Amino acid sequence: MDTECLSLLPRVCEVLAASGSSLADDTSLEKLLDWIKALTEAGGSLLDTCPCLLKFISTVIHNTASDPSILSFTLKLTGLVGTTEDGFKILQESSVMDLAFNLQYWQGAGLWEDPCVRIGWIQGLRTMLQHPKALRFFVDADFVVPLLQLQTDTSLFVASAANQMLAHILLYCQDASAVGCKGIDGKREDNDDRRTHDSVVTFESHHVVMTISEYLKKSLVPKESTQLHQSVQVLKLLALLLAQSRPPLKHKLLQAVGDSLEELVTAEYSQLTLPLMDVLLSAPSSNDGHVPDQHVTRLLSLMLSIKKPPELIHAAAAFLRRSHHDSVYAVQAVRVLLRPLEIVTGLTLGTNTADELWRSMVEQLKSKTPCISVICVCLTNMPQITLLASDCLPCPPVLIVTAVLLVLRLCSGDSSSSSAGCCEVFRNIIGSGKVQKYALEALTALHSSPGMKEMLPEVTTLLIQYLNNPDSDPSVLHKSYQALVKWMSVCTDLSCVTDKLGQDLIQVVRKRVCDVRWEVRDSTVEFLGHLAGAHVCQTPAEEAHDMSEVLLGGCCCTVPLLKEALQDPESYVRASAISALAQTLTQSWQQGAALTQEQTAIVTRLLGILSQDTEGFARRAVVRYFITWFSSSSSHSPSSSSSFLMQSVCSALSQGSADLDWEVKVYTLELAELLLDEAFSGHHGYTKGSDTTPSQPHPYAVMSGQIYTPHTQSGTHTEQVESELVGVLNSLVKQGVILALLSGLFDCDRPVCLKACQLLIKLRETVCPLSLGALDATADMATVAKVSCELPGWGWVQEIRKLRGKENGTAKVETNVQRSVDGSAVVHSDTVCVSVCKLLWSLGLEERLEILTQSSDHIHNSSLSLLQDILAASDAHTHADTQQGQEVIVDCY
């Protein structure tokens, strides 16, 4: 294909270079650039492979009427050609390089105002910077200065590209200086060339580092408030450089900007707090051995002593998120984050209540908006605080949980819970749903902290109150359910809370499952499922029970509620109810208990949902229900239950494989895979799961490089294995597994086809011989080959007919005449009876699998298609004023 593409490239270049040309879809240019880049990575000279590129670049660069998108593409292409020293030399000799990256030229032409031109200029330079000649060109042209200006560009994309480019050039200089006696490409150089190279690289690298360092030093501190944006961008660049550079370069940068950073910290600009912390936490630590500890720690100490409470809170939070190794400052950060909770709740959490900062924070929290913001930041970091070593905590984790509980009580209006707190502060959070959600998230995360068992009664009582509160927001109720499940798993002995909690919880659940808001009903049925999936002990001596049984009395309470939810008008609720039923009944299935009449009725109802529900969510949940049921059922279950299970699974298999929703069909194939696993359990050569490679060769499995001959096996053993396989195949045909797999293979959705193809290959390798010739010639194998499957004569079966060919005579077509239900019409239905093994070998499964595992655009969005589309788009543009003109959609990502 590349040969054909290369033949089209000159025409494409001619079209793109035409004056005023533009494409309706600029992403096609990026795709074209990707293809050209792939040519360079394949090796060889790009200009030798595509000589038309030099003329194209020169034409576009000299044409100031070029479209900005074409110009941007050309600048990037110029950088790509210049990545090799030979390509760079040719561009310079053609006077293309100097003109392409001449800022004054583009500014004079009025093209520099377009952001895409600036991005093309930046990315072209970055791509080209791969060898010393490019570095020398970069330094001689003094491109560092405009790049530093562009990193505060009004376009965020340009600013980001400039930042990345500056980091790239600085790190390139660092690496180039460290190469020593080898060139950038790793080749050894002569002594004279090496000395010349080293001196040039050292000088140029030093120049770049010094220029950037001086700029950072001068630009960090804003001279007026309007320059704060510039300071933010410079801090982002500095953090990027410190994070990516090695210790010697880090040391130079930090020494250069140290005084400016200290000036910024003491100025306490609120907009710069987080960028400053990013810089300090990216700075070298004492482990680097190059930067004195005092310098970094002094700046951190200043940041954690800011006088403005909101900035101080954000600085402390940033420190905890990024650094846990410094215990001294971890303690300081923890005390800062606990202070707002101490002010609100009146608890003693180990902070200093006598200093000026305390008074300043109290005044700040008296305003509602900053109060809520600060409290939420503190709550977000509570779980991280409790993960610290005990010597970093000013109070036990239990006291922190108590503070979170008090916040939740205050939010619900219980002001008596905080008589010692500041009333002017805690009244700001009363009724705040935002604080409630953050507090519930913190409480959920804190359940695993040390010493939480004693807190369980108090926590569960509060959560029940929240669930019972008529004013609770749906999202607050959802998070309350989540917290309750987590806290129920804190200990294995719930005897101290079961009775009271169970009664209250049953009342709440029965109330909420009928809530007028569907989100609340959905959260409630989800909660019932989660309870059934968690296990606890009522007493330490007893074996584990599911939490639903311990707290709610088990299925007798939950199943009726979930059955009712199956009728819910909202599909999300129906789907959640089906999933919860599966979780609720799993333990019963695992124990092999006989199905009750109620459970049988549920299955009938679920099959009705699978065939009639208009929403895919519920139908997907039904198939997953049968997957869970089949996976969980005990082999010792009563025969009647087992028979009903298989009958139901086969019905689900039949309905699910014909569903319109691709996810339903994928889940149905997972169900079919379980049936395969069960059928071939114990057979050598069959591997459960997604691995289709047999661990041990089966007598009838595919063997690499050879055909199985039955004479190597004893006759009795072969006959026995063959008899087993015949029975298994017949069973799979009867269950509808083969039909489901074949239907999936010809489905219009790729994930369905892929899954079906993998399973069919696994089936074929397990039961079928290597070749059809061996199948026909060997009498022993012929019996397996006689296992047939009757296929419907419509739909995807027509594809099978095409594959097999009408002339081979292997398919017998039977016409069945049936009368319609009311007897008024006669229906003719063709069925095709085929050998399963012969069919599996005729489908070309390996070829299909290869196509299905390729990317979705490997055919239509190929490089050849792209070039053809660009030409077609140009032709359509040319004839836009004629009757031949029409819209052409260009391939894009």
C-alpha positions, 0 to 999 in steps of 0.5 A: 500500500505504501508504494501506491501511497507514494505515487499519490503523494506528489499530487496531494502535495500539489493540491495542498500547496495550491494558493488558498487551498484548505481542507474541510477537516484539518485533522486529516493533515495530522493524520497525513503527518502521522503517516509521513512520520511512520515513514521516517521511523521505518529508516532511510532518508525522508527526502529520498523516499518522498522528494516532492516534500522539499518542493512542497515545503518551499512552495508553501513557505514562500506563499504568504497566502497559504491557509494557516492550517496548511502552513501549520502542517508545513512547519511541523513537516519541516521539523520532521524532515530536519530531524536528521542531519542530512535532511536539516542540511538540505533544508538549510542549503535550500534557504527553507529552514531560515525562512520557515522559522523566521518570526519576523517573516510571519509577523510581517505577513500577518499570519503570526496572529493565528494560534495554529501557526504559532503551534506549528512553529513550536512543534516543528522546532521541538520535532527537529531538535534531535541533533547538535546542528539543530541545537546550534540553529536554535541558539543562534536564532535566539529562539529561547526568548520568543518561546518564553514569551509564548508560554504566557500566550493568550491561547492556552494551547499555545502556552502549553505547547511553549511550556512543553517545548521549553522543558524539552529544550532544557532537558535536551541540553542536559542530556546532550552535555552528558553524552560525552565522547559519543554523539547524540545518535550514540556513534563514537566520534573522532577525538577532534570532532569530539572535542569540537562537539563537546565545546559547542554543546557545552556552550550552547547548553549553558546559554540555554540554561542561563537564558531560561533561568534569568527569565524565570528569576525576573518573571516570577514576581509580578510587578502589578496585579495584572501580571499574576497570570504570567506568574502562574504560567512561569510557576507551571513551567518551573514545576515542570522543569523541576519535576523532569530534570536531574539533580544538577540541573534542578540545583541550578534552577532552584538556586537561580529562582530561590530569592524570587520564590521566597518573595512570592511566598511572603507576598501571599498571593492567593492565586499563586498558592497552589502553583507555588506548592507544586514548585516546592513539592517538585523541588529536590529533596535531601536525598538528591545530595545537591540542594541544601535541606534548609533552602527547600524546608524554609520555603515549605515552612513559610508556605505552611505559615501563611496568614490567610486561612484559605491559602493556608488550608490549600497549601496544607492539603497540597502538601499532604497529597504530594508528600508524606516523608517529612514528618515535621511538616506533615504534623504542621499540615495536619494541625492546619487542616484540623483547625476548621473542624475544631472551630466548628465542632468545639472538640479539642483536636490538638491544635493551638487555639491561642495563636493569631492564626486561630483568631484569623481563621475564626473570622474567615469562617464566619462568612458562609461561602469561604466557610463551606469551601474550607470545611469541604477541603478539610473533610476531603483530606481527613482519610489521608490524615488518618493514614499518617503515622501515629506520631504525626497525629495530634489526636487519635483517629477516633476523635477525627471520626467524632468530629466528622459525625458532629459536622453531619449533625450540625448540617442536619440542624442539630445545634445542641451537638456543638455547644462548645463550637462557634455558633457564628461559624457552624450555622453556616453549614446547616442544611448544606448538601455540599458539606453533607456529601463531603462529610459522608465521603470522609466517613465512608473512607474512615471506616478502616481506621484504627479503633473504629469498632467502638464507633460503630453504634454511634455511626450507624445511628446517625446514618439511619437518621440521615436515611430517615430524614425527609429533607435529605437530597438523593445524592446524600441518601446514596452516600449514606447507604454507601457509608452504612455498608462500609461501616457494617463491615468494620467488625465481625460481631454485630450483636451489639447493634443488630436488634435496634438497627435492624428494626429502624433499617427495615422501616427506612428501606420500606419507606425509601423503596417507595420514594417518589424520586427514582434516584432514591428508589435506585439507591435503596435497591442497590443498597439491598444488593450490597447488604446481601453481598457482604458477610458478618457474624452475629456472634464471634462463635458463629459462621458468617451470614450475609449482612442482609440476613443479620440486619433485615431478616434475610430474603423474607424481607428483601425479596418482596421489596425487590420483586415489587421494584421489578415493576418500577417505571424507571429502567435503572431501578428495574436493572438495580432490582434484578442485580440485587435479587441475584446478590440476595439469592446467591448464597441459597444457590451456592448451598444447593437449596431447592427453589421456592415457588417465589423464586420460580415466579421471579425467573418467569418474570425475568424472562418476560423482561428479557423478551419485552422490556424496552430498555437495555439496562434491565435486559442486560441485568437479566442475562447477568442474573442467569450468569450468576445463577448458573455460576453459583448453583451447586452440583448437588442441587435437587434434580428438579431445580437443576432441570428448571435452571437449564431450561431457564438458561436455554431460554435466556440464551435463545432470547439474548442472542436475538436481542438488539442491544450489543451488550445483552448479546455479549453477556449472552455469549458469556452465558454460552461460555459457561455452558461450554465450560460445564460441558467440557469440564474434565476434558483434556485440552479445554481451558476455561476462560479467555485462553483458547490455547489448550494446555494438553492436546486432546485426541480430537484437538488441533495439533501444531504441524501435524494431523492426529491419527487415531492409531496412536490411541487404544481403540477402547479409549478412542471410542470412549472419548469419542462417545463422550464428545458426541454426547457433549456436542449433541447437548450443546446443540440441544441447549442452543449454544451452537446457534447462539455462537453462530448468530454472534459470529455474523452479528453487526457489532464487532465485540459480539463477533469477536467474542463468538469467534473466540468461543467457536475456535475454542469449541473447534479445537476441542472437538474437531480434527485438524482437517476435513480430509482426516474427518472423512477418511477416519471411521472413528472420527466420522461419528463425531462429524455426524453430529448435526445442527439445524439452522434457521433458513433466514438471516445470518444463515445466508452468510453461511450458505455463501461461505460453504457454497451451494455446489458442495452438497454438504447442506441439506435444505428442508422446507417445513410447512406450518400453519399460522396460529389462526389458521388463515395462512401457510408459512414456509420456513427453510431449515439447514441441517449441517455437520457441526465439525464441518461447519466450524472448519468452513467458517474461516475463523482464524481469518475472521479473528485476525480482522476482528482484532484489528482496529476499526479503521484499518480498511476505510481510514488507511493512509491510501484512503486518506490521500484519495479523500484529500484529492477528492475533497480538492476536486469537489472544491474545484467544482463547487460552482458546477453541478458536479460539486458535492460534499466530500467527508475526509477521513479523520480520527 
